[in-house]
Amino acid sequence: MIGSLWNGISGLNSFEKALSSESNNISNVSTVGYKEDVITFEDMMYNSRYGKGTRVEAVSKAMSQQGGIKLTNSDYDVAIEGKGYFIVGDLADNGKVERFYTRAGNFKIAEDGILKTQNNMNILGLSSVSVPANTKFDDKYTEVIASQIANNSNTLQSINARSTNYLTTVTSDDINNSGNNYKTKSAKIADIQALITDYKNKLELYASNSTATPTNSTSQITNVNLSTSMAGLVNESDILKITINNNEIKQQFDTDIATTLKKFSDKISNIQGMSSSIDTNTGLLTINSLIPGKEVAIKDAQINGNFLSVTNTQNATLGSGIGLVNSSKDVLKAALEAAGAEFLDITSTISLVNQDNLTQADKIQLSLSKLNLSNNIGTIEIDNGIIYSKDGENKFVLGKIQTANFINEQGLSPQGNNLYQVSADSGEAYNARYQNKLVGSALEQSKANLSNSLTALLIYQKAFEANSKSITTSDDMLQTAIQLKK
């Protein structure tokens, strides 16, 4: 009878803890990323085959269970679909960052622009380095030129370019420069538009194979020798001709040979994407393609039906890697500056070389103004953990959220506030990027199940009552025994 008393007491203790565990699950039914508490019991020692009651064996988290993914309207929310935990950090008293782990992705941006948890811990991950460091897209850079994302196994990269408004600053060249790459206002605008298109195309080509060995592009240079027939330019019936990309350019004799040659060169120079210069003494006409890597068909150069020598002194080559981008950029920049405008490009790069070692920055800065990229804060977009910021049509890569997993998730030590810490049982953290997908503007819902928890509460309540009954029954029997002795 004394044994049954202790058995009942062990049951009361155990089921009181079980009730507490299930009530904790119920109270966290709306907690982001919450993992259900699972309580297990074990029987106690036996004596002469008589059991000595029960006790709680363990209270563990159902880590393997995936909570439902719910889309939200917040740019800073992230859900883990699959295995792993966000890595967050808090500055400890020793000045070092203490790491914690969480499934709760309801992040926020703090006043200082840092990505944080709701309890103000920094999200740890990879952050970008931008070049150049001392310039930014301020209010004068009104024209968006290009924005390209180029990712590979080693780097995440965004290339953005803007210019000042060339339409308000462009003017025609001084007429005294006739014959020497002379450009009208409209020709300069047409060249810039063609070069912007080429720059965008080269960025897309680079993005498709950003690990290619960089080699510069070259532009076609063609020489036309007019010296053999230019003496025949003596009156208005005399004519110069050349065909460029199936377009025939003509120039009748005007004033004198030098004037005629200059006007002929100017007509070629004002073709979109071309420039031309003439040496009126030697009769050497030099035609340049402004667009690197673009082949131009130049043929049938003649004076009064006499065909002239046409020779490519430099052939167009496309180039590869970042080299073809830089070649296109340099020509575009020169064209914009010739139109009185300014050009600025900014490249943001995140190195992925050490990401498997969970080498991380202690914070991820999201404010474009604090990063000295733009005067604006920017609009955040998170795509599979990669953090981008949009400023109009420009898109910058700012960081990457990393996730970690453990050999024994059950061994993680719960700390409250949706946080866990490493323990001897969990093992060390390793990179979980191959085990999950990070969903932007979404949250993982609580895995607590009201139906299961309410059912369990009823069971534990009845078990608690039954154990209390065994105590009162044992007490009654003891009272009877005592009365018999009297």
Summary of the structure (lengths in Angstrom):
residues: 486
radius of gyration: 38.1
end to end distance: 18.4
largest distance: 151.4
contacts: 1575
relative contact order: 0.21
helix: 27%
strand: 36%
